Amino acid sequence: MSPEPLAGPAATAPAEHAPPPPIAWDDYPLLDSGDPAKHDLELTHTGCGQHLCDAESGDVLPTLIGMVTDHHAVCAGRRAER
């Protein structure tokens, strides 16, 4: 016997918050700093212009990806409120 499909308000209630849209990875380049004294590249979100961090020697990709995904969740939420 197969289980019955979910019914009632829990099955039909809309989610409180829709998930953010997929990350546009090309919107997060590593750019040269405008400061000639800095040698590190800057991880920047071109969509909103926010500088997320300086990418330093020894940084690993999972750390930078974490910075992007954390920012994306907040930035996408701000865009949805507008």
DSSP file (Angstrom, degrees, kcal/mol; ACC not computed):
  #  RESIDUE AA STRUCTURE BP1 BP2  ACC     N-H-->O    O-->H-N    N-H-->O    O-->H-N    TCO  KAPPA ALPHA  PHI   PSI    X-CA   Y-CA   Z-CA
    1    1 A M              0   0    0      0, 0.0     0, 0.0     0, 0.0     0, 0.0   0.000 360.0 360.0 360.0 129.6    0.0    0.0    0.0
    2    2 A S        -     0   0    0      1,-0.1     2,-0.0     0, 0.0     0, 0.0  -0.576 360.0-101.2 -85.7 149.1    1.4    3.4   -1.0
    3    3 A P        -     0   0    0      0, 0.0    -1,-0.1     0, 0.0     3,-0.1  -0.339  39.6-107.3 -67.1 149.4    1.4    6.3    1.4
    4    4 A E        -     0   0    0      1,-0.1     3,-0.1    -2,-0.0     2,-0.0  -0.484  38.7-103.2 -74.2 145.3   -1.3    8.9    0.9
    5    5 A P        -     0   0    0      0, 0.0    -1,-0.1     0, 0.0     2,-0.1  -0.332  45.6 -92.3 -65.8 152.4   -0.1   12.3   -0.5
    6    6 A L        +     0   0    0     -3,-0.1     2,-0.3     5,-0.1     0, 0.0  -0.385  52.5 177.2 -64.4 140.8    0.1   15.1    2.0
    7    7 A A        +     0   0    0     -3,-0.1     3,-0.3    -2,-0.1     4,-0.1  -0.918  30.3  50.2-139.0 165.8   -3.0   17.2    2.3
    8    8 A G  S >> S-     0   0    0     -2,-0.3     4,-1.2     1,-0.2     3,-0.7  -0.436 102.1 -40.8  99.3-174.7   -4.2   20.1    4.3
    9    9 A P  H 3> S+     0   0    0      0, 0.0     4,-1.8     0, 0.0    -1,-0.2   0.828 130.3  58.1 -62.4 -34.6   -2.7   23.5    5.1
   10   10 A A  H 34 S+     0   0    0     -3,-0.3    -2,-0.1     1,-0.2    -4,-0.1   0.864 108.3  46.8 -65.2 -33.5    0.9   22.2    5.6
   11   11 A A  H <4 S+     0   0    0     -3,-0.7    -1,-0.2     1,-0.2    -3,-0.1   0.766 121.5  34.8 -79.1 -25.4    1.0   20.8    2.1
   12   12 A T  H  < S+     0   0    0     -4,-1.2    -2,-0.2    -3,-0.1    -1,-0.2   0.530  86.4 113.3-108.4  -6.9   -0.4   23.8    0.4
   13   13 A A     <  -     0   0    0     -4,-1.8     3,-0.1    -5,-0.2     2,-0.1  -0.449  69.0-120.0 -68.8 133.9    1.0   26.7    2.5
   14   14 A P        -     0   0    0      0, 0.0    -1,-0.1     0, 0.0     2,-0.1  -0.384  34.1 -96.5 -70.2 152.9    3.5   28.8    0.6
   15   15 A A        -     0   0    0      1,-0.1     3,-0.2    -2,-0.1     0, 0.0  -0.411  26.3-130.2 -66.4 144.5    7.1   29.0    1.9
   16   16 A E  S    S+     0   0    0      1,-0.2     2,-0.4    -2,-0.1    -1,-0.1   0.913  94.3  21.0 -63.2 -42.4    7.7   32.0    4.0
   17   17 A H  S    S-     0   0    0      3,-0.0    -1,-0.2    -3,-0.0    -2,-0.0  -0.989  79.2-136.0-131.6 124.4   10.9   32.9    2.1
   18   18 A A        -     0   0    0     -2,-0.4    -2,-0.0    -3,-0.2     0, 0.0  -0.477  37.7 -98.5 -72.0 148.6   11.7   31.7   -1.4
   19   19 A P        -     0   0    0      0, 0.0    -1,-0.1     0, 0.0    54,-0.0  -0.333  46.3 -96.9 -65.3 151.9   15.2   30.6   -1.9
   20   20 A P        -     0   0    0      0, 0.0     3,-0.1     0, 0.0    53,-0.1  -0.271  47.3 -93.9 -64.7 157.6   17.6   33.1   -3.5
   21   21 A P        -     0   0    0      0, 0.0     3,-0.1     0, 0.0    55,-0.1  -0.223  59.2 -73.6 -64.5 163.6   18.2   32.8   -7.2
   22   22 A P        -     0   0    0      0, 0.0     2,-0.3     0, 0.0     0, 0.0  -0.205  58.4 -97.5 -57.4 151.1   21.2   30.8   -8.4
   23   23 A I        -     0   0    0     -3,-0.1     2,-1.2     1,-0.1     3,-0.1  -0.549  23.1-143.7 -73.5 130.1   24.5   32.5   -7.9
   24   24 A A    >   -     0   0    0     -2,-0.3     3,-2.6     1,-0.2     4,-0.1  -0.773  17.6-169.1 -90.8  90.0   25.9   34.2  -10.9
   25   25 A W  G >  S+     0   0    0     -2,-1.2     3,-1.7     1,-0.3    -1,-0.2   0.773  79.4  66.2 -57.7 -29.8   29.5   33.3  -10.3
   26   26 A D  G 3  S+     0   0    0      1,-0.3    -1,-0.3    -3,-0.1    20,-0.1   0.665  89.6  68.0 -66.9 -14.1   30.8   35.7  -13.0
   27   27 A D  G <  S+     0   0    0     -3,-2.6    19,-2.7     1,-0.2    20,-0.5   0.379  91.6  65.2 -83.8   4.6   29.5   38.6  -10.8
   28   28 A Y  S <  S+     0   0    0     -3,-1.7    -1,-0.2    17,-0.2    17,-0.2  -0.573  70.8 164.9-126.4  67.6   32.2   37.8   -8.2
   29   29 A P        -     0   0    0      0, 0.0    15,-2.1     0, 0.0     2,-0.7  -0.379  42.0-118.8 -81.4 162.0   35.6   38.6   -9.8
   30   30 A L  E     -A   43   0A   0     13,-0.2     2,-0.3    -2,-0.1    13,-0.2  -0.919  44.5-172.7 -95.0 116.1   38.9   39.0   -8.1
   31   31 A L  E     -A   42   0A   0     11,-2.9    11,-3.3    -2,-0.7     2,-0.1  -0.781  28.1-102.0-115.3 153.6   39.9   42.5   -9.0
   32   32 A D        -     0   0    0     -2,-0.3     2,-0.2     9,-0.2     9,-0.1  -0.436  45.3-112.2 -64.5 145.5   43.0   44.7   -8.5
   33   33 A S        -     0   0    0      7,-0.4    -1,-0.1     2,-0.2     8,-0.0  -0.495   8.0-134.3 -77.2 150.6   42.7   47.1   -5.7
   34   34 A G  S    S+     0   0    0     -2,-0.2    -1,-0.1     2,-0.0    -2,-0.0   0.577  87.9  90.0 -76.8  -9.5   42.6   50.8   -6.4
   35   35 A D    >   -     0   0    0      1,-0.1     3,-1.6     2,-0.0    -2,-0.2  -0.801  68.3-155.6 -91.2 114.4   45.1   51.2   -3.6
   36   36 A P  T 3  S+     0   0    0      0, 0.0    -1,-0.1     0, 0.0    -3,-0.0   0.704  92.1  62.0 -64.5 -17.5   48.7   51.0   -5.0
   37   37 A A  T 3  S+     0   0    0     -3,-0.0     2,-0.3     2,-0.0    -3,-0.0   0.676  89.4  84.8 -80.7 -16.4   50.0   49.9   -1.6
   38   38 A K    <   -     0   0    0     -3,-1.6    -5,-0.2     1,-0.1     0, 0.0  -0.680  49.2-179.5 -89.6 138.7   47.8   46.8   -1.6
   39   39 A H        +     0   0    0     -2,-0.3     2,-0.2     2,-0.1    -1,-0.1   0.522  55.3  93.0-109.5 -10.8   49.1   43.6   -3.4
   40   40 A D  S    S-     0   0    0      1,-0.1    -7,-0.4    -8,-0.0     2,-0.2  -0.519  76.0-118.7 -84.8 151.4   46.1   41.4   -2.7
   41   41 A L  E     - B   0  55A   0     14,-1.1    14,-3.3    -2,-0.2     2,-0.5  -0.568  27.0-128.0 -81.8 153.5   43.2   41.0   -5.1
   42   42 A E  E     -AB  31  54A   0    -11,-3.3   -11,-2.9    12,-0.3     2,-0.7  -0.906   5.3-139.6-108.9 127.2   39.8   42.0   -3.9
   43   43 A L  E     +AB  30  53A   0     10,-3.0     9,-3.0    -2,-0.5    10,-1.2  -0.767  36.8 177.0 -81.9 116.9   36.8   39.7   -4.1
   44   44 A T  E     - B   0  51A   0    -15,-2.1     2,-0.8    -2,-0.7     7,-0.2  -0.945  34.9-134.5-129.1 141.8   34.0   42.0   -5.1
   45   45 A H    >>  -     0   0    0      5,-2.8     4,-2.6    -2,-0.4     3,-0.7  -0.862  16.4-165.8 -93.2 110.8   30.3   41.5   -6.0
   46   46 A T  T 34 S+     0   0    0    -19,-2.7    -1,-0.2    -2,-0.8   -18,-0.1   0.743  81.2  69.0 -69.9 -21.7   29.8   43.6   -9.2
   47   47 A G  T 34 S+     0   0    0    -20,-0.5    -1,-0.2     1,-0.2   -19,-0.1   0.869 123.8   9.1 -64.8 -36.5   26.0   43.4   -8.8
   48   48 A C  T <4 S-     0   0    0     -3,-0.7    -2,-0.2     2,-0.1    -1,-0.2   0.482  99.5-120.7-121.1  -8.8   26.0   45.7   -5.7
   49   49 A G     <  +     0   0    0     -4,-2.6     2,-0.3     1,-0.3    -3,-0.2   0.485  57.4 151.7  84.4   2.5   29.7   46.8   -5.7
   50   50 A Q        -     0   0    0     -5,-0.5    -5,-2.8    -6,-0.1     2,-0.7  -0.512  44.4-136.0 -76.0 132.9   30.5   45.4   -2.2
   51   51 A H  E     -B   44   0A   0     -2,-0.3    -7,-0.3    -7,-0.2     3,-0.1  -0.784  21.8-174.4 -82.8 116.8   34.1   44.4   -1.5
   52   52 A L  E     -     0   0A   0     -9,-3.0     2,-0.3    -2,-0.7    -8,-0.2   0.891  53.9 -39.7 -85.5 -42.0   33.7   41.1    0.3
   53   53 A C  E     -B   43   0A   0    -10,-1.2   -10,-3.0     2,-0.0     2,-0.5  -0.980  55.2 -93.8-171.3 167.2   37.3   40.4    1.2
   54   54 A D  E     -B   42   0A   0     -2,-0.3     2,-0.8   -12,-0.2   -12,-0.3  -0.863  37.2-134.9 -91.9 128.2   41.0   40.6    0.2
   55   55 A A  E     -B   41   0A   0    -14,-3.3   -14,-1.1    -2,-0.5     2,-0.2  -0.764  31.9-169.2 -85.8 111.4   42.1   37.3   -1.4
   56   56 A E    >   -     0   0    0     -2,-0.8     3,-2.3   -16,-0.2     2,-0.1  -0.605  32.8 -82.0-102.5 160.3   45.5   36.6    0.2
   57   57 A S  T 3  S+     0   0    0      1,-0.3    -1,-0.1    -2,-0.2     3,-0.1  -0.384 119.2  29.3 -56.7 130.7   48.2   34.1   -0.6
   58   58 A G  T 3  S+     0   0    0      1,-0.4    -1,-0.3    -2,-0.1     2,-0.1   0.251  84.2 136.4  98.0 -12.3   47.2   30.8    1.0
   59   59 A D    <   -     0   0    0     -3,-2.3    -1,-0.4     1,-0.0     2,-0.3  -0.398  46.2-139.6 -64.1 146.1   43.4   31.4    0.8
   60   60 A V    >>  -     0   0    0     -3,-0.1     4,-1.5     1,-0.1     3,-1.0  -0.812  16.8-115.0-111.1 152.9   41.6   28.3   -0.4
   61   61 A L  H 3> S+     0   0    0     -2,-0.3     4,-2.8     1,-0.3     5,-0.3   0.858 111.6  59.1 -55.5 -43.1   38.7   28.1   -2.8
   62   62 A P  H 3> S+     0   0    0      0, 0.0     4,-2.0     0, 0.0    -1,-0.3   0.859 104.8  52.3 -58.0 -32.6   36.1   26.8   -0.2
   63   63 A T  H <> S+     0   0    0     -3,-1.0     4,-1.8     2,-0.2    -2,-0.2   0.933 111.8  44.5 -66.3 -45.6   36.8   29.9    1.9
   64   64 A L  H  X S+     0   0    0     -4,-1.5     4,-2.1     2,-0.2    -1,-0.2   0.886 112.2  52.3 -66.8 -38.5   36.1   32.3   -1.0
   65   65 A I  H  X S+     0   0    0     -4,-2.8     4,-2.9     1,-0.2     5,-0.2   0.898 107.6  53.0 -63.0 -40.0   33.0   30.3   -2.1
   66   66 A G  H  X S+     0   0    0     -4,-2.0     4,-2.4    -5,-0.3     5,-0.2   0.892 107.0  51.7 -61.9 -40.1   31.7   30.6    1.5
   67   67 A M  H  X S+     0   0    0     -4,-1.8     4,-2.2     2,-0.2    -1,-0.2   0.915 112.5  46.2 -61.7 -42.5   32.2   34.4    1.3
   68   68 A V  H  X S+     0   0    0     -4,-2.1     4,-3.1     2,-0.2    -2,-0.2   0.939 113.3  47.1 -66.9 -47.4   30.2   34.5   -1.9
   69   69 A T  H  X S+     0   0    0     -4,-2.9     4,-1.8     1,-0.2    -2,-0.2   0.894 112.9  49.5 -65.9 -38.1   27.4   32.2   -0.8
   70   70 A D  H  X S+     0   0    0     -4,-2.4     4,-1.4    -5,-0.2    -1,-0.2   0.934 115.6  43.1 -63.3 -45.6   27.0   34.1    2.5
   71   71 A H  H  X S+     0   0    0     -4,-2.2     4,-3.5    -5,-0.2     5,-0.3   0.915 110.0  56.7 -66.3 -42.3   26.9   37.4    0.7
   72   72 A H  H  X S+     0   0    0     -4,-3.1     4,-2.6     1,-0.2     5,-0.3   0.890 104.3  52.6 -57.8 -41.8   24.6   36.1   -2.0
   73   73 A A  H  X S+     0   0    0     -4,-1.8     4,-1.1    -5,-0.2    -1,-0.2   0.901 117.0  38.1 -62.8 -40.9   22.0   35.1    0.6
   74   74 A V  H  X S+     0   0    0     -4,-1.4     4,-1.9     2,-0.2    -2,-0.2   0.917 118.0  47.9 -77.1 -44.5   21.9   38.5    2.2
   75   75 A C  H  X S+     0   0    0     -4,-3.5     4,-2.2     1,-0.2    -2,-0.2   0.900 111.1  50.8 -65.7 -41.4   22.2   40.5   -1.0
   76   76 A A  H  X S+     0   0    0     -4,-2.6     4,-2.0    -5,-0.3    -1,-0.2   0.871 108.4  53.9 -64.4 -35.6   19.5   38.5   -2.8
   77   77 A G  H  X S+     0   0    0     -4,-1.1     4,-1.2    -5,-0.3    -1,-0.2   0.890 107.5  49.8 -65.0 -39.6   17.3   39.2    0.3
   78   78 A R  H  X S+     0   0    0     -4,-1.9     4,-0.8     1,-0.2     3,-0.3   0.908 110.2  50.4 -65.1 -41.5   17.8   42.9    0.0
   79   79 A R  H >< S+     0   0    0     -4,-2.2     3,-0.7     1,-0.2    -1,-0.2   0.883 107.4  54.3 -63.6 -37.2   17.0   42.9   -3.7
   80   80 A A  H 3< S+     0   0    0     -4,-2.0    -1,-0.2     1,-0.2    -2,-0.2   0.792 104.5  55.1 -68.4 -26.8   13.8   40.9   -3.0
   81   81 A E  H 3<        0   0    0     -4,-1.2    -1,-0.2    -3,-0.3    -2,-0.2   0.710 360.0 360.0 -78.3 -19.8   12.6   43.6   -0.5
   82   82 A R    <<        0   0    0     -4,-0.8    -1,-0.2    -3,-0.7    -2,-0.1   0.487 360.0 360.0 -72.4 360.0   12.9   46.4   -3.0
